[in-house]
Amino acid sequence: MATQTIRGFWGDGRLNTIQYLEDQAARAERLAKRITDTLTIEKLLTFAGERRREIEVIAGRRRA
């Protein structure tokens, strides 16, 4: 699923980046629920957590 940047609204593409990171985190979390390999599940959930932290940083910059 492609997202479009709404430059007129946020001005710098942050909304597009946040949506992309959210999609990546959600995809990793869904995949982690479908597999049984513990190490892979941990890596996927770590990846998802990192994406969500990136979202928080970007969203924090937007509020500032």
N, C-alpha and C positions, 0 to 999 in steps of 0.2 A: 504494500500500500504506500503510495507516494504522498508526501505532504507538500504543501505549498507555503512559501514564506509570505507572510502578510506584512510587507515592509511599511505600508502606510500606517499600520496600527502600532507595531512595536519599533519599527525603524531600522532594526539591525539583524533580523533573522532569528532572534532568540526563541520565538515561539516555534519556529520550524525545528530548531535544535532540540528544544525541550520535548517536542512530540516525537522526534526521532529517538531520543534517549529513552523515553517512556515506552515506545514500541519495542525497543531492544530489551529493556528490563522485563517487560511483560512476556515477551517471547521466551526468554531464558527461564522465567519462572514456570511457564506452561510446560516447557520441555522437561524441566526438573521433576515435575509431577508425573511424567510418563515413563521415566526410566528407573532402573533399579541399581545402577552402579553408584555406590556411595561417593566415591571420589569425584565423579562427573557431576553429581548433584551438588556437591559442595562448591565446585568450580563455577557452575552455572549460577548458584545463589550468590556467590561472591561477586561475580560479574554484574548481576542484577543490582546488588547493593551499591556497587561502584557507580553504575549509571544513575541510580536514584540520588546518590550524593552529588553527582555532577549537576543534576537537575536543581537541587537545593542551592548550589552555588550560583548557577545562572539565574534562578528565580530571585535570589537575594540581591544580585547586581541590578536586576530589573526594578526592584522595589526602592533601591537606594537613589 
